[in-house]
Amino acid sequence: MRRELAGFAQLEGFVMGSVYLEGPDTAPAAFEALVTSVNRYEITTVVVPEWRHLALVGDPSAVRVQFERTAGARFLLHDVPPP
């Protein structure tokens, strides 16, 4: 997945940064770290493989709207086909 996202970033003219993986036992720690990084480094776009990747934090649609409103960045969906 990381290679796939790195290739996508390069193709689209983005710089690949950190990858945040949320776990059910630690949620929403990774998401909060993502928001902190977005704000600290003035990131404008965060790529997610599927909207369901936001589900550990809450309803993906609501998480997306709240994130984009408060962080000033946008989520970009990148559907990665199965191998």
Backbone torsions as a table, in degrees:
resi	resn	phi	psi	omega
1	MET	NA	-42.6	180.0
2	ARG	-61.0	-42.7	178.5
3	ARG	-63.6	-41.6	179.1
4	GLU	-61.5	-45.2	179.3
5	LEU	-68.4	-37.5	177.9
6	ALA	-64.2	-41.5	176.7
7	GLY	-63.3	-41.9	177.4
8	PHE	-62.5	-44.7	179.5
9	ALA	-58.9	-46.7	-179.3
10	GLN	-63.3	-44.9	-179.4
11	LEU	-61.1	-38.2	-176.7
12	GLU	-90.5	-0.4	178.2
13	GLY	83.7	19.8	176.6
14	PHE	-95.8	164.9	172.4
15	VAL	-106.6	127.9	-179.8
16	MET	-75.3	125.8	177.9
17	GLY	-109.2	-140.5	-179.1
18	SER	-75.4	154.0	173.7
19	VAL	-111.3	126.0	-178.3
20	TYR	-108.1	124.4	179.5
21	LEU	-114.6	118.6	-179.9
22	GLU	-86.8	139.9	176.4
23	GLY	-117.6	149.0	-178.0
24	PRO	-61.7	-28.4	-178.4
25	ASP	-83.8	-15.5	-176.0
26	THR	-120.7	-1.8	-178.3
27	ALA	-58.3	137.8	8.4
28	PRO	-102.9	35.1	-174.0
29	ALA	-58.2	-46.1	-179.3
30	ALA	-66.1	-39.4	179.1
31	PHE	-64.1	-42.4	178.0
32	GLU	-64.1	-38.3	176.3
33	ALA	-65.3	-37.8	175.7
34	LEU	-60.9	-48.8	180.0
35	VAL	-60.2	-42.0	177.8
36	THR	-59.7	-45.7	179.2
37	SER	-64.5	-42.4	178.8
38	VAL	-58.2	-44.9	-179.8
39	ASN	-70.6	-42.2	-177.3
40	ARG	-65.8	-43.4	-174.0
41	TYR	-102.0	8.9	178.0
42	GLU	53.3	46.6	178.2
43	ILE	-73.0	140.0	-178.1
44	THR	-106.3	-20.3	-176.1
45	THR	-141.5	135.7	175.4
46	VAL	-124.1	125.8	-179.0
47	VAL	-94.3	132.5	174.3
48	VAL	-121.4	139.2	-179.2
49	PRO	-65.3	-38.7	179.3
50	GLU	-150.6	152.4	-180.0
51	TRP	-62.2	-28.8	-178.8
52	ARG	-63.5	-16.2	177.8
53	HIS	-65.7	-14.8	177.6
54	LEU	-92.8	-4.7	-171.2
55	ALA	-65.0	-26.5	178.9
56	LEU	-69.5	-17.7	-179.7
57	VAL	-93.2	-25.7	-179.2
58	GLY	158.2	-165.3	176.6
59	ASP	-60.8	120.6	-174.7
60	PRO	-53.2	-37.9	179.2
61	SER	-65.5	-43.5	-179.9
62	ALA	-68.7	-40.2	178.4
63	VAL	-61.5	-43.6	179.9
64	ARG	-60.5	-49.3	-179.1
65	VAL	-61.6	-47.4	-179.0
66	GLN	-63.8	-44.2	179.4
67	PHE	-59.9	-49.8	-177.1
68	GLU	-64.7	-33.6	179.1
69	ARG	-73.4	-43.8	-174.1
70	THR	-87.0	-31.4	-177.0
71	ALA	-91.5	-17.6	-178.3
72	GLY	71.2	17.1	177.7
73	ALA	-122.4	169.7	179.8
74	ARG	-122.5	152.2	170.5
75	PHE	-89.5	140.0	176.0
76	LEU	-121.9	127.3	-177.8
77	LEU	-85.0	131.9	174.2
78	HIS	-128.4	99.2	177.6
79	ASP	-74.6	118.2	178.3
80	VAL	-96.6	119.3	179.7
81	PRO	-67.0	148.2	178.7
82	PRO	-61.8	150.6	-179.4
83	PRO	-66.2	NA	NA
